[in-house]
């Protein structure tokens, strides 16, 4: 009897259909429980990626302002303007003069900011650069905004940074920089 049982057990290879169905059902139940709990982490990862992109852009802009902008930030809306005395095809941020366009400043810093093919946020929307001017027509502040997860600018899920604020998520404050809001430029 024992020999016969050993033979039957030895000849039985693989799983039965019932065992496979039970495993599939268990996996489906686990997936149904876990997927809704993990989705918010995906959205938060996108927000973190956007904040990282904005921090990189802020570093490049601040370096330009200190080194080459004579204390003023890049302008917006004129991708061909390299500023007075700057080379026509700058290859590094140190070759840019005052009054350079944001696209040229960021591109020399390694960020592809150009109309029709530049950087977009993780939701596929362009970043928007806005300048703030003083009464002497100098750019004294800026902001860069991503419309955020719902792709609608101007609400509480926007991701932004400015000359006064580090990258963060929320409604963009109206006083991101002293001065009057001027031109804007999209990254794509």
Buried (B, 14 or more C-beta within 10 A) or exposed (E): EEEEEEEEEEEEEEEEEEEEEEEEEEEEEEEEEEEEEEEEEEBEEBBBBBBEBBEBBBEBBEBBBEEBBEEBBBBBBBBEBBBEEBEEEBEEBEBBBBBBBBBBBBBBBEBEBBEEEBBBBBBEBBBBBBBBBBEEEBBBBBBBBBBBBEEEBEEEBBBBBBBBBEBBBEEBEEEBBEBEBBBBBBBB
